[in-house]
Amino acid sequence: MTVLAVVSTTYAVSVPNVAAIPAFARKYTLNCTACHTAPPRLNTFGERFLENGYQLPGTEDGGITGKQTLGDLSLDDFANYTGVRLRGNVLRGRHFKQQNPLTAEAGVVQNNIELGFPEIFSLFTAGSLTKNIGFFAELESNLEESSTGIERAFLTFNNLGGTNVANIRVGRIDPSATFSFSTLRQQLEFVGDSLNPSADTVQRVGLFPLAASAKFYGLRNRSGTAISPYAPSLYNAVAETGVEVRGRPFGDWFMYQVGVLNGANEAFGDSNKGKDFYGAVRFDYARAANFSASLSGFAYLGNSNATILTGTGQTDVNWHRYGIAAHLRYNMFDLYGLYTLDRITHVPTAALSTFDTSASGLSVALDTYVTDRTLLSLRYDSMDAGGDLSQRTSQSFAGIQLKQYVRSNVALFARHDLNLRRAEDGNAAARNLRHAFFAGIDIAY
């Protein structure tokens, strides 16, 4: 899990003696590379650790390892269940096609270079309460979004009916955590940007894997707020509240996953009686130390989980998503990709002439160590957008990042994202941003 995602200085094959920093590594006396290839990416062992409810793969030891009675707990014991991470950009620059496009929000600077402070601080606590019962909670403060709150929090009940037959998560969960393309484990992290709900127009593009983004223009949540086409959503949302069952009843080669969630984009509540359902399967073709491969597929079926504006007001629609992903890991190379197809149903007939009900996206990424301390990450993203025909514009971006590990828990990075499509006079968000540069730091303990 992300508690483990503390930057390590080397790839597992290069230098296996790197010191352990994260909470779980402290608890089990392991090093970071036991669970990670390039943090926050997990290797096969790390994926099984996550699936087993933060217990070592093939075990049911729960919190017994290192567990003490309440009166005997010390700060050292507490450190085995907690971790912190500070990450973000200390320098960011953006270049837009036009200084002040006609639809720009008044006073917004369209071409700028900014100095800043790492904007995201996360506090994690996770572990096992007892045999086969685990927990996870993440409190995040984001200076850029001026928000602080619980990002994820859930209980896990594991190995029900037999070893790895059924594992249940209850709470605010990330559905894609064990998928071949995990939304939260990207080396090129999500960089958000502004939205102008009053004008109902996205003013700036957010940099996120486009296959996992919303993709639709003119779509709203049930409270009436516009949904950014570039925000994570549905199966690939950061987290939603619900219940999930997954397991590997036939062995390590196959995993199933089914779940039910509150309507997407509604956080802890649900403003309608309907729920969203999803199911996924994953096939693992290898588990060798230096080679592994997997193929996954999912279907997410939304129920009145979005709205659109019509001549008669706001109308509920069903928002579905289908996706397939593959992951190949070989020595120092970590290659993964995701293709998704989104559909909007129950759109009023009168609105069909102005609203495209389908959208798709493709994201392909490669992470590899070019030296024992330098990680190179590449990503290609493409979106065939849907929604309001007067706003929608498709987009393709390429991103590159170099991450230098100064210490086992400190990394510096430089990132550049480039729009591969021609500009449209600065008036379309998907074409307006030409390129962006970021430099920052990632510190964890």
Secondary structure by P-SEA (a helix, b strand, c coil): ccccccccccccccccccccccaaaaaacccccccccccccccaaaaaaaaaccccccccccccccccccccccaaaaaaccbbbbbbbcbbbbbccccccccccccccccbbbbbcccbbbbbbcccccccccbbbbbbbbcccccccccccccccccccccccbbbbccccccccccccccccccccbbbbbbbcccccccccccccccccccccccccccbbbbbcccccccccccccbbbbbbccccccbbbbbbccccccccccccccbbbbbcbbbbbccccccbbbbcccbbbbbcccccccccccbbbbbbbbbbcbbbbbcccbbbbbbbbbbbbccccccccccccccccccccbbbbbccccbbbbbbbbbbbccccccccccbbbbbbbbbbbccccbbbbbbbbbbcccccccccccccccbbbbbbbbbcc
